[in-house]
Amino acid sequence: MSTPLFIRTVSLRVRLTLALVLAFLLIFADHRLGAMQQARMFLNSVISPVQYLAVMPEQSLDNLVYRLQSRRSLIAENDRLKRDMLDLQGQLQRFEFLALENDRLRTLLASDERRERLRMVAEVIAVDSDPFTHQVVVNKGTRHGVYIGQPVIDAEGVVGQVVDVGVITARVILLTDQSHAIPTRAQASGIRVIAQGVGETNTLELMHVPHSTELQVGDLLMSSGLGGVFPEGYPVARITAIIRDESLPFAQVRATPVANLDRIRMLLLLWESDSEYQPLNGDATESANASDLPEERR
């Protein structure tokens, strides 16, 4: 039997159609059924050592620069820290008095006590290079009790939430990512609004704000606690611009996050004390609500 000179193969159009159908099925299975979650966790764990190796030169250089600081600057910094510690100790005494007074008032009003939270320090080890996403990678994962949807803050306020978890690392989406939104309320007026990321590291947009709003430039927005992701009362952003264009259905309101999202290095992961998710390695510390918040909120 002779072999035919020209063998018919599947056309490019059929190949493209099959590829598109397969891609659609994979997207559907991942979005609706979470079929790829385990695969992403495995790949994240495999890539983690590479991320550590990539950040190692920068960390080594930082350590070298720190060790080369002059003795005079270290003495000056030590004196400043002592003064700050004395000042904070004075504030702590005042806060303890206010906490006791608050407990007495809650008892008189028969109000529920606010639950305490556990927190753990995490370090940013990588930043997503994709210009259309605002995400960072931290050095805590399922090994430490981190879970998807966990709120993340820094010393100033809300940073974002965990969107992907590996064994020893986790990926955090920042407030300014275009796909992220957070329910907030104005500290002064109590008005509730949704703060949406627009893809810029220093800008949030408030959604569906009527022209007659009482919001003002300079108002501080706090997390409202709605949605069950972010705890209530953490600083989120400060309003910087309000444009009331009557030709548009809503006012255009812009705000700037209180956290320095383009310079974050150390973050805090939060757990509810009675949540099903808990830190696993004992590194977390327990605190009352006010103790892990920036001074601006109190």
ABEGO torsion letter per residue (X at the ends): XBBBABBBBBBAAAAAAAAAAAAAAAAAAAAAAGAAAAAAAAAAAAAAAAAAAAAAAAAAAAAAAAAABBAAAAAAAAAAAAAAAAAAAAAAAAAAAAAAAAAAAAAAAGBBBBBBBBBBBBBBABBBABAABBBBBBABBAAAGBBBGBBBBBAAEBAEBBABBBAABBBBBBAABAABBBBBBBAAAGBBBBBBBAGBAABBBBBGBBAABABBBGBBBBBAGBGGABBBGBBABBBABBBBBAABABBBBBBBBABBAAABABBBBBBBAABABBBAAGABBBBBAAAABBAAAX
